[in-house]
Amino acid sequence: MPGISLGPWAAKVFKDSGRDFVLVLEQRTYLTLLFPFAPLAQFRVHLSGALANALVDLGIPLAIARAECAAIEFEPLARLEDACLRERLDDVEFTCGIEFSYHTDVRIIQRNLNDIPHPGRDPCTPVDGVRRLFDCRRIGPAFVTQ
């Protein structure tokens, strides 16, 4: 979609403490989203909400965040064939399990997952990747887009 920077996305469903969760990774930045899986009919709503939380937490301007979230409605769903992304999702799931032993708030866990470095990537954290993608610089308590 014109004007949309995020995507494609890779996702997997996993279980923690008897609950199903969806773990989502953006291919370029490795921006990581986490949300409850059920109910299935609300999948895209939950995905969009998790994306909105992540972008707001990163200080991305609201107009950009809204456009990126709206685009989620039109993202195609297909089987993940990329072995590297599947492996990375497994690694992030492992870290997510550790986070669940310390936190119950999914938004806090999602925020923490986006601070974890991914070896061999530049930038190595999803936080820095998203900021670079949207060319955001931290100035005081807020961010500005260049």
C-alpha positions as CSV (number, residue, x, y, z in Angstrom):
1,M,0.0,0.0,0.0
2,P,1.3,3.5,-0.8
3,G,2.6,5.3,2.3
4,I,2.8,2.1,4.4
5,S,6.3,1.2,5.6
6,L,5.7,-1.9,7.8
7,G,5.1,-5.4,6.5
8,P,5.2,-8.2,5.5
9,W,4.7,-9.9,8.8
10,A,5.5,-13.3,10.1
11,A,3.4,-14.9,12.9
12,K,3.0,-18.0,15.1
13,V,0.6,-19.1,17.8
14,F,2.0,-20.5,21.0
15,K,0.8,-21.5,24.4
16,D,1.9,-20.1,27.8
17,S,0.3,-21.1,31.1
18,G,-2.6,-22.6,29.2
19,R,-3.4,-19.5,27.1
20,D,-2.9,-19.1,23.4
21,F,-0.9,-16.1,22.2
22,V,0.2,-14.8,18.8
23,L,3.7,-13.6,18.3
24,V,4.2,-11.4,15.2
25,L,7.5,-10.2,13.7
26,E,7.8,-7.5,11.0
27,Q,10.2,-8.7,8.3
28,R,12.4,-5.6,7.9
29,T,12.7,-4.2,11.4
30,Y,11.8,-7.3,13.5
31,L,9.2,-5.2,15.3
32,T,7.6,-7.7,17.6
33,L,3.9,-7.8,18.5
34,L,2.2,-10.0,21.1
35,F,-1.5,-10.5,21.8
36,P,-4.0,-13.1,22.9
37,F,-5.1,-15.4,20.2
38,A,-8.8,-15.8,21.1
39,P,-11.3,-15.1,19.8
40,L,-10.2,-15.9,16.2
41,A,-12.8,-13.5,14.8
42,Q,-10.9,-10.6,16.5
43,F,-7.4,-11.6,15.1
44,R,-6.9,-8.5,13.0
45,V,-8.4,-6.2,15.6
46,H,-5.9,-7.6,18.2
47,L,-3.1,-7.4,15.7
48,S,-3.9,-3.8,14.9
49,G,-4.2,-2.9,18.6
50,A,-0.8,-4.5,19.4
51,L,0.8,-2.6,16.5
52,A,-0.8,0.7,17.8
53,N,0.6,0.0,21.3
54,A,4.1,-0.7,19.9
55,L,4.1,2.4,17.7
56,V,2.8,4.7,20.4
57,D,5.3,3.2,22.9
58,L,8.1,4.0,20.4
59,G,6.9,7.6,19.9
60,I,5.9,7.2,16.3
61,P,3.6,10.1,15.3
62,L,-0.1,9.2,15.6
63,A,-0.9,9.9,12.0
64,I,1.7,7.4,10.9
65,A,0.6,4.9,13.5
66,R,-3.0,5.1,12.4
67,A,-2.1,4.5,8.8
68,E,0.1,1.5,9.6
69,C,-2.7,0.0,11.8
70,A,-5.3,0.6,9.1
71,A,-3.1,-1.3,6.6
72,I,-3.3,-4.4,8.8
73,E,-6.9,-4.9,7.6
74,F,-5.6,-5.6,4.1
75,E,-2.4,-7.7,4.9
76,P,-2.7,-11.1,3.3
77,L,-2.4,-14.2,5.5
78,A,-0.3,-17.0,4.0
79,R,1.9,-19.9,5.2
80,L,5.3,-18.7,6.4
81,E,7.9,-20.3,4.1
82,D,11.0,-18.3,5.3
83,A,13.0,-20.7,7.5
84,C,15.1,-17.8,8.9
85,L,11.9,-16.0,10.1
86,R,10.5,-19.2,11.6
87,E,13.7,-19.7,13.5
88,R,13.7,-16.1,14.7
89,L,10.1,-16.4,15.8
90,D,11.1,-19.5,17.8
91,D,13.9,-17.5,19.5
92,V,11.6,-14.7,20.4
93,E,9.0,-17.1,21.7
94,F,11.7,-18.5,24.1
95,T,12.4,-15.0,25.3
96,C,8.7,-14.3,25.6
97,G,8.3,-17.3,27.9
98,I,11.0,-15.9,30.2
99,E,9.2,-12.5,30.1
100,F,5.9,-14.2,31.1
101,S,7.6,-15.5,34.3
102,Y,8.2,-11.9,35.3
103,H,5.2,-10.0,33.9
104,T,1.6,-10.6,33.2
105,D,1.0,-7.4,31.2
106,V,1.3,-8.3,27.5
107,R,2.1,-4.7,26.6
108,I,5.1,-4.6,28.9
109,I,6.3,-8.0,27.5
110,Q,5.9,-6.7,24.0
111,R,7.8,-3.5,24.8
112,N,10.6,-5.6,26.4
113,L,10.8,-8.0,23.4
114,N,11.4,-5.0,21.1
115,D,14.5,-4.0,23.1
116,I,16.1,-7.4,22.6
117,P,19.0,-7.4,20.1
118,H,18.9,-9.7,17.1
119,P,22.4,-10.8,16.1
120,G,23.6,-9.9,12.6
121,R,21.1,-7.2,12.0
122,D,21.7,-3.4,11.6
123,P,20.2,-2.0,13.6
124,C,20.1,-4.9,16.0
125,T,17.0,-4.0,18.0
126,P,13.5,-3.6,16.7
127,V,13.2,-0.3,18.5
128,D,16.1,1.1,16.6
129,G,14.9,-0.4,13.3
130,V,11.5,1.2,13.6
131,R,12.9,4.5,14.6
132,R,15.3,4.4,11.6
133,L,12.5,3.3,9.3
134,F,10.4,6.3,10.3
135,D,13.4,8.5,10.8
136,C,12.4,9.5,14.3
137,R,14.8,11.1,16.7
138,R,14.3,11.3,20.5
139,I,14.1,14.8,21.7
140,G,13.3,15.1,25.4
141,P,10.2,13.1,26.3
142,A,8.8,13.0,22.7
143,F,10.0,12.0,19.3
144,V,10.0,14.1,16.1
145,T,10.0,12.9,12.5
146,Q,12.7,14.4,10.3
